[in-house]
Amino acid sequence: MTEINNVKIIAVDHGHGNIKTANTVTHTGITEYDSEPALGGNILEYDGKWYKIGEGHKEFISDKSFDKDFYLFTLMAIAREL
Protein backbone atom coordinates (compact mmCIF):
# COMPACT_ATOMS: atom_id res chain seq x y z
CA MET A 1 0.00 0.00 0.00
CA THR A 2 1.24 3.44 -0.89
CA GLU A 3 -0.16 6.75 0.26
CA ILE A 4 0.02 9.86 -1.91
CA ASN A 5 -1.66 13.12 -0.84
CA ASN A 6 -3.69 11.26 1.84
CA VAL A 7 -4.98 8.77 -0.77
CA LYS A 8 -4.26 5.09 -0.12
CA ILE A 9 -3.33 3.11 -3.23
CA ILE A 10 -3.69 -0.66 -2.98
CA ALA A 11 -2.53 -2.79 -5.90
CA VAL A 12 -4.12 -6.24 -6.26
CA ASP A 13 -2.74 -8.89 -8.63
CA HIS A 14 -5.40 -11.47 -9.49
CA GLY A 15 -3.22 -14.41 -10.43
CA HIS A 16 -4.57 -17.84 -11.27
CA GLY A 17 -3.14 -19.49 -8.17
CA ASN A 18 -2.66 -16.56 -5.79
CA ILE A 19 -4.06 -13.12 -5.07
CA LYS A 20 -1.19 -10.78 -4.29
CA THR A 21 -0.81 -7.31 -2.77
CA ALA A 22 2.37 -5.47 -1.80
CA ASN A 23 2.44 -7.25 1.57
CA THR A 24 0.31 -10.41 1.21
CA VAL A 25 -0.05 -13.57 -0.87
CA THR A 26 -3.21 -15.69 -0.55
CA HIS A 27 -4.22 -18.86 -2.41
CA THR A 28 -7.34 -18.49 -4.56
CA GLY A 29 -9.37 -21.20 -2.85
CA ILE A 30 -12.79 -20.09 -1.57
CA THR A 31 -15.56 -21.87 0.36
CA GLU A 32 -18.99 -20.32 1.06
CA TYR A 33 -20.81 -20.87 4.38
CA ASP A 34 -24.31 -19.91 5.52
CA SER A 35 -23.08 -19.27 9.07
CA GLU A 36 -19.77 -18.20 10.56
CA PRO A 37 -17.22 -21.04 10.34
CA ALA A 38 -16.05 -22.43 13.68
CA LEU A 39 -12.38 -22.40 12.71
CA GLY A 40 -10.67 -19.11 11.93
CA GLY A 41 -8.49 -18.13 9.04
CA ASN A 42 -9.12 -15.65 6.25
CA ILE A 43 -12.86 -15.23 6.83
CA LEU A 44 -14.81 -12.63 4.85
CA GLU A 45 -18.40 -11.78 5.74
CA TYR A 46 -20.30 -10.33 2.80
CA ASP A 47 -23.99 -10.03 1.93
CA GLY A 48 -25.18 -12.41 4.65
CA LYS A 49 -22.67 -15.17 3.81
CA TRP A 50 -19.26 -16.13 5.15
CA TYR A 51 -16.36 -17.05 2.91
CA LYS A 52 -13.20 -18.86 3.94
CA ILE A 53 -10.46 -17.78 1.55
CA GLY A 54 -7.03 -19.20 0.94
CA GLU A 55 -7.35 -22.98 1.15
CA GLY A 56 -6.71 -24.72 -2.16
CA HIS A 57 -6.84 -23.14 -5.62
CA LYS A 58 -9.68 -21.99 -7.82
CA GLU A 59 -9.92 -23.49 -11.30
CA PHE A 60 -8.63 -21.48 -14.27
CA ILE A 61 -11.02 -18.79 -15.56
CA SER A 62 -10.06 -16.83 -18.66
CA ASP A 63 -12.22 -13.75 -17.87
CA LYS A 64 -12.17 -13.09 -14.13
CA SER A 65 -14.37 -9.98 -14.43
CA PHE A 66 -17.51 -12.16 -14.68
CA ASP A 67 -16.73 -14.31 -11.63
CA LYS A 68 -18.14 -13.24 -8.23
CA ASP A 69 -15.32 -15.01 -6.42
CA PHE A 70 -12.74 -12.59 -7.81
CA TYR A 71 -14.77 -9.67 -6.45
CA LEU A 72 -14.65 -11.38 -3.04
CA PHE A 73 -10.90 -11.96 -3.44
CA THR A 74 -10.50 -8.23 -4.10
CA LEU A 75 -12.41 -7.33 -0.93
CA MET A 76 -10.27 -9.76 1.07
CA ALA A 77 -7.05 -8.39 -0.43
CA ILE A 78 -8.00 -4.80 0.42
CA ALA A 79 -8.96 -5.77 3.98
CA ARG A 80 -5.71 -7.68 4.52
CA GLU A 81 -3.63 -4.83 3.12
CA LEU A 82 -5.33 -2.24 5.35
N, CA, C and O of each residue as an XYZ file, in Angstrom:
328
protein
N       0.859     -1.170      0.000
C       0.000      0.000      0.000
C       0.898      1.224      0.000
O       1.892      1.290      0.723
N       0.533      2.168     -0.809
C       1.238      3.441     -0.892
C       0.242      4.549     -0.600
O      -0.939      4.434     -0.928
N       0.711      5.604      0.005
C      -0.160      6.747      0.265
C       0.433      7.979     -0.397
O       1.592      8.328     -0.170
N      -0.380      8.633     -1.220
C       0.017      9.861     -1.909
C      -1.070     10.892     -1.677
O      -2.230     10.653     -2.010
N      -0.712     12.034     -1.109
C      -1.665     13.116     -0.836
C      -2.879     12.610     -0.067
O      -4.016     12.927     -0.417
N      -2.641     11.826      0.978
C      -3.691     11.261      1.837
C      -4.635     10.306      1.116
O      -5.739     10.052      1.596
N      -4.213      9.770     -0.041
C      -4.983      8.770     -0.772
C      -4.216      7.457     -0.700
O      -3.047      7.391     -1.078
N      -4.884      6.409     -0.209
C      -4.258      5.091     -0.124
C      -4.418      4.370     -1.457
O      -5.521      4.291     -1.999
N      -3.326      3.852     -1.977
C      -3.328      3.114     -3.232
C      -2.971      1.666     -2.920
O      -1.898      1.380     -2.389
N      -3.885      0.755     -3.256
C      -3.690     -0.663     -2.983
C      -3.727     -1.400     -4.318
O      -4.749     -1.418     -5.003
N      -2.608     -2.002     -4.673
C      -2.534     -2.788     -5.902
C      -2.891     -4.234     -5.582
O      -2.420     -4.792     -4.591
N      -3.728     -4.842     -6.429
C      -4.122     -6.235     -6.255
C      -3.848     -6.971     -7.562
O      -4.336     -6.577     -8.621
N      -3.060     -8.045     -7.478
C      -2.744     -8.886     -8.632
C      -3.581    -10.147     -8.539
O      -3.379    -10.968     -7.644
N      -4.524    -10.303     -9.464
C      -5.402    -11.471     -9.489
C      -4.764    -12.564    -10.339
O      -5.102    -12.737    -11.510
N      -3.843    -13.292     -9.733
C      -3.216    -14.408    -10.432
C      -4.160    -15.592    -10.499
O      -5.263    -15.549     -9.954
N      -3.729    -16.643    -11.165
C      -4.574    -17.842    -11.275
C      -4.457    -18.719    -10.038
O      -5.395    -19.443     -9.705
N      -3.322    -18.666     -9.355
C      -3.140    -19.485     -8.166
C      -3.125    -18.696     -6.883
O      -3.424    -19.234     -5.817
N      -2.775    -17.409     -6.972
C      -2.663    -16.563     -5.785
C      -3.185    -15.165     -6.069
O      -3.109    -14.673     -7.195
N      -3.715    -14.535     -5.032
C      -4.063    -13.115     -5.068
C      -2.963    -12.412     -4.291
O      -2.683    -12.768     -3.147
N      -2.340    -11.416     -4.906
C      -1.188    -10.779     -4.287
C      -1.402     -9.281     -4.111
O      -2.000     -8.620     -4.960
N      -0.903     -8.757     -2.995
C      -0.808     -7.314     -2.766
C       0.658     -7.041     -2.448
O       1.483     -7.953     -2.508
N       0.987     -5.806     -2.113
C       2.370     -5.468     -1.799
C       2.887     -6.249     -0.594
O       4.086     -6.511     -0.499
N       2.001     -6.623      0.326
C       2.441     -7.254      1.566
C       1.836     -8.624      1.840
O       2.147     -9.228      2.866
N       0.971     -9.139      0.945
C       0.307    -10.415      1.214
C       0.262    -11.287     -0.034
O       0.291    -10.792     -1.160
N       0.191    -12.583      0.190
C      -0.054    -13.567     -0.871
C      -1.057    -14.564     -0.301
O      -0.838    -15.117      0.777
N      -2.160    -14.797     -1.021
C      -3.208    -15.690     -0.546
C      -3.629    -16.609     -1.685
O      -3.863    -16.149     -2.803
N      -3.727    -17.912     -1.405
C      -4.217    -18.861     -2.411
C      -5.643    -18.495     -2.816
O      -6.374    -17.874     -2.044
N      -6.033    -18.880     -4.028
C      -7.340    -18.493     -4.558
C      -8.477    -19.448     -4.208
O      -9.547    -19.366     -4.810
N      -8.276    -20.333     -3.267
C      -9.375    -21.197     -2.848
C     -10.436    -20.407     -2.094
O     -10.114    -19.470     -1.363
N     -11.700    -20.783     -2.269
C     -12.789    -20.091     -1.565
C     -13.918    -21.088     -1.279
O     -14.301    -21.882     -2.139
N     -14.436    -21.026     -0.056
C     -15.560    -21.868      0.356
C     -16.616    -20.982      0.980
O     -16.300    -20.166      1.846
N     -17.878    -21.126      0.556
C     -18.989    -20.318      1.062
C     -19.701    -21.063      2.185
O     -19.912    -22.273      2.107
N     -20.074    -20.315      3.245
C     -20.807    -20.867      4.382
C     -22.036    -20.011      4.646
O     -22.024    -18.805      4.403
N     -23.100    -20.640      5.146
C     -24.309    -19.908      5.519
C     -24.205    -19.303      6.912
O     -24.930    -18.363      7.236
N     -23.311    -19.832      7.734
C     -23.080    -19.271      9.071
C     -21.576    -19.169      9.289
O     -20.790    -19.749      8.539
N     -21.189    -18.443     10.301
C     -19.768    -18.204     10.555
C     -19.044    -19.519     10.840
O     -19.463    -20.277     11.715
N     -17.962    -19.794     10.111
C     -17.220    -21.037     10.339
C     -16.615    -21.071     11.744
O     -16.197    -20.047     12.284
N     -16.579    -22.271     12.320
C     -16.046    -22.430     13.682
C     -14.551    -22.168     13.731
O     -14.061    -21.570     14.689
N     -13.829    -22.600     12.725
C     -12.382    -22.404     12.709
C     -12.041    -21.118     11.981
O     -12.655    -20.785     10.967
N     -11.062    -20.400     12.499
C     -10.671    -19.113     11.928
C      -9.897    -19.248     10.633
O      -9.914    -20.293      9.983
N      -9.239    -18.204     10.284
C      -8.491    -18.125      9.036
C      -8.871    -16.835      8.337
O      -9.305    -15.878      8.978
N      -8.711    -16.810      7.044
C      -9.118    -15.646      6.249
C     -10.617    -15.735      6.003
O     -11.057    -16.298      5.001
N     -11.395    -15.179      6.920
C     -12.855    -15.229      6.827
C     -13.365    -13.856      6.390
O     -13.022    -12.834      6.984
N     -14.183    -13.852      5.351
C     -14.806    -12.634      4.846
C     -16.306    -12.780      5.010
O     -16.887    -13.768      4.561
N     -16.941    -11.804      5.652
C     -18.402    -11.777      5.743
C     -18.900    -10.765      4.731
O     -18.488     -9.605      4.746
N     -19.792    -11.207      3.847
C     -20.295    -10.329      2.801
C     -21.702    -10.762      2.402
O     -21.934    -11.930      2.089
N     -22.627     -9.828      2.416
C     -23.991    -10.029      1.930
C     -24.679    -11.237      2.587
O     -25.343    -12.028      1.918
N     -24.506    -11.358      3.900
C     -25.179    -12.410      4.649
C     -24.548    -13.782      4.564
O     -25.114    -14.747      5.076
N     -23.390    -13.898      3.933
C     -22.670    -15.168      3.807
C     -21.258    -14.997      4.370
O     -20.752    -13.883      4.504
N     -20.647    -16.121      4.690
C     -19.264    -16.127      5.147
C     -18.444    -16.907      4.129
O     -18.892    -17.913      3.580
N     -17.233    -16.417      3.893
C     -16.361    -17.052      2.913
C     -15.005    -17.297      3.554
O     -14.398    -16.383      4.113
N     -14.540    -18.520      3.471
C     -13.201    -18.860      3.937
C     -12.307    -18.844      2.697
O     -12.547    -19.575      1.736
N     -11.291    -18.014      2.734
C     -10.459    -17.777      1.555
C      -9.031    -18.218      1.837
O      -8.485    -17.960      2.910
N      -8.439    -18.885      0.860
C      -7.026    -19.196      0.945
C      -6.672    -20.660      1.047
O      -5.488    -20.995      1.103
N      -7.648    -21.544      1.074
C      -7.348    -22.976      1.146
C      -7.608    -23.601     -0.221
O      -8.740    -23.596     -0.702
N      -6.582    -24.129     -0.833
C      -6.714    -24.724     -2.158
C      -6.553    -23.680     -3.248
O      -6.099    -22.564     -2.992
N      -6.928    -24.049     -4.466
C      -6.836    -23.144     -5.616
C      -8.113    -23.212     -6.427
O      -8.718    -24.274     -6.574
N      -8.513    -22.071     -6.948
C      -9.684    -21.989     -7.824
C      -9.266    -22.442     -9.226
O      -8.126    -22.243     -9.645
N     -10.206    -23.047     -9.931
C      -9.918    -23.488    -11.296
C      -9.663    -22.291    -12.209
O     -10.095    -21.177    -11.914
N      -8.965    -22.523    -13.308
C      -8.633    -21.477    -14.271
C      -9.892    -20.869    -14.871
O     -10.810    -21.586    -15.269
N      -9.929    -19.540    -14.931
C     -11.022    -18.792    -15.564
C     -10.373    -17.738    -16.455
O      -9.571    -16.930    -15.986
N     -10.717    -17.747    -17.732
C     -10.055    -16.832    -18.657
C     -10.478    -15.376    -18.448
O      -9.652    -14.477    -18.601
N     -11.748    -15.122    -18.101
C     -12.217    -13.755    -17.871
C     -12.720    -13.643    -16.433
O     -13.861    -13.997    -16.135
N     -11.870    -13.154    -15.562
C     -12.172    -13.085    -14.133
C     -13.199    -12.008    -13.796
O     -13.759    -12.014    -12.700
N     -13.453    -11.086    -14.721
C     -14.369     -9.982    -14.429
C     -15.826    -10.442    -14.304
O     -16.659     -9.700    -13.783
N     -16.145    -11.643    -14.771
C     -17.511    -12.159    -14.680
C     -17.706    -13.125    -13.521
O     -18.790    -13.689    -13.368
N     -16.685    -13.324    -12.707
C     -16.731    -14.308    -11.628
C     -16.841    -13.600    -10.281
O     -15.967    -12.810     -9.921
N     -17.915    -13.881     -9.531
C     -18.140    -13.238     -8.234
C     -17.001    -13.504     -7.255
O     -16.683    -12.653     -6.423
N     -16.392    -14.674     -7.352
C     -15.319    -15.014     -6.423
C     -14.168    -14.015     -6.501
O     -13.574    -13.686     -5.474
N     -13.841    -13.529     -7.692
C     -12.737    -12.593     -7.813
C     -13.085    -11.231     -7.212
O     -12.189    -10.511     -6.773
N     -14.349    -10.871     -7.184
C     -14.770     -9.673     -6.447
C     -14.519     -9.884     -4.956
O     -14.008     -8.996     -4.275
N     -14.882    -11.065     -4.455
C     -14.654    -11.379     -3.039
C     -13.163    -11.429     -2.724
O     -12.745    -10.986     -1.655
N     -12.357    -11.962     -3.637
C     -10.904    -11.963     -3.438
C     -10.378    -10.532     -3.338
O      -9.482    -10.251     -2.542
N     -10.932     -9.638     -4.141
C     -10.499     -8.230     -4.104
C     -10.835     -7.607     -2.757
O     -10.002     -6.912     -2.175
N     -12.040     -7.845     -2.253
C     -12.410     -7.326     -0.927
C     -11.477     -7.858      0.152
O     -11.043     -7.108      1.027
N     -11.171     -9.137      0.093
C     -10.275     -9.761      1.067
C      -8.893     -9.145      0.975
O      -8.279     -8.848      2.000
N      -8.392     -8.949     -0.239
C      -7.050     -8.390     -0.428
C      -6.966     -6.963      0.127
O      -5.975     -6.602      0.762
N      -7.990     -6.164     -0.110
C      -8.003     -4.797      0.421
C      -8.028     -4.819      1.953
O      -7.296     -4.074      2.604
N      -8.874     -5.677      2.518
C      -8.962     -5.769      3.980
C      -7.637     -6.214      4.584
O      -7.202     -5.661      5.594
N      -6.997     -7.198      3.985
C      -5.711     -7.680      4.521
C      -4.633     -6.613      4.403
O      -3.797     -6.479      5.296
N      -4.641     -5.861      3.322
C      -3.629     -4.829      3.124
C      -3.817     -3.661      4.088
O      -2.840     -3.061      4.538
N      -5.071     -3.338      4.406
C      -5.327     -2.239      5.352
C      -4.986     -2.658      6.761
O      -5.136     -1.869      7.693
